[in-house]
């Protein structure tokens, strides 16, 4: 019975029952899917002990039952430790993932900033090219107008020469018929 005394000092027993919300309890039952009577919501320690030790003839096996219960308690405690470690490691991994996501966001922000700067430079280049094209378009118009004017002047000069030739021939012919001296133009 010395082991029973050590067991009592290691665990504090209370008569209070923890009541969970029905939705939470059903979610826990659904997730765990445990058939262990210790996991039942309506767990009664008296009924559990009476089930393990149904009559006075089973009292000599108390030490064995106690050893099984202590082993079960130790197993549950180890599972809790493992879950706590996993949760802590998960928290650290989560923090590392958050930091990696922040770095990724910073890199993305820098790339977006570079793209905006490139777009601004491209827009300035397009405006400069457009201005150059406008200047070249004006120059083309003026050049076309000048060429057209020169062609018209050339046509006028050719027409003028042709008229001089025609007038000169006509004037000479007229002078020959009338015996007047030709007029010089």
TASULLIN-V481996 format. One line per field, one symbol per residue. burial: I if it has 16 or more other C-alpha atoms within 10 Angstrom, else O. A space follows every 10 residues. Layout:
burial=???
This chain:
burial=OOOOOOIOOO OOOOOOOOOO OOOOOOOOOO OOOOOOOOOO OOOOOOOOOO OOIOOOOOOO OOOOIOOOOO OOOOOOOOOO OOOOOOOOOO OOOOOOOOOO OOOOOOOOOO OOOOOOOOOO OOOOOOOOOO OOOOOOOOOO OOOOOOOOOO OOOOOOOOOO OOOOOOOIOO IIOOOOOOOO OOOOO
